[in-house]
Amino acid sequence: DYAAIGAEIVDNAEEIFARAEMIVKVKEPQSVERAMLRDGQVLFTYLHLAPDPEQTRELVASGATCIAYETVTSPRGGLPLLAPMSKVAGRMAIQAGAYCLEQPHGGLGMLLGGVPGVDPAKVVILGAGVVGTHATHIAVGMGADVWVIDRDPEAIENHWKQFGRSTNSVFSTQDAIERHVIEADLVIGGVLIPGAEAPKLVTAAMVKAMKPGAVIVDVAIDQGGCCETSRATTHADPTYVVDGVVHYCV
């Protein structure tokens, strides 16, 4: 399809980096790719620099102009290039969390929606932005007991208008986060400060106080994670356990 409209297809990345004035990627550049960047070249991709000082240093040293999809801002203050991926991540977070809550995968052995005579899971979603909204859609659809926490009164108001009494919305304070996280069966970390490291809203002490077999899905891991016990994982090995709590940080 590309060749049909006049593009030239080459055999290796080295030739692309050597010839192109602008490199367009999907994921952040690997170390071998950063070494091929040159002064004056433009790199356009996801960067997620906040938790990655090594990448930051190498990009600065390259002299290239590096534009991060996740910080491109619309006139209304939104993040139009990040939003589509956040929608996917929010919906997948509940799917991944439900899987991890199954006993063979280290969880409590719990269905998100419960069954007649058995309570549904308590799902606590940190952040009522794009990730949080789409996570809420799936969690509500699966019949969970959903609690959404955010510090922005306007975001909470918009959430209430969209979901009404099908969820519970809470203004974010340290006490509220601690109380609801400790009671949660599944926690979704969906907080974002554009271009900055995610705030550590869930402390190691909170994790220690959670139920054994509870699950944390930290979508904010691209920006360092919003849980003190989070560290990046891969699809090949997506989870690990800290104080009995399953962490999914892909």
Secondary structure, 3 states (H helix, E strand, C coil): CCHHHCCCCCCCHHHHHHHCCEEECCCCCCHHHHCCCCCCCEEEECCCCCCCHHHHHHHHHHCCEEEEHHHCCCCCCCCCCCHHHHHHHHHHHHHHHHHHHCHHHCCCCCCCCCECCECCCEEEEECCCHHHHHHHHHHHHCCCEEEEEECCHHHHHHHHHHHHHHCEEEECCHHHHHHHHHHCCEEEECCCCCCCCCCCCECHHHHHHCCCCCEEEEHHHHHCCCECCCCCCECCECEEEECCEEEECC
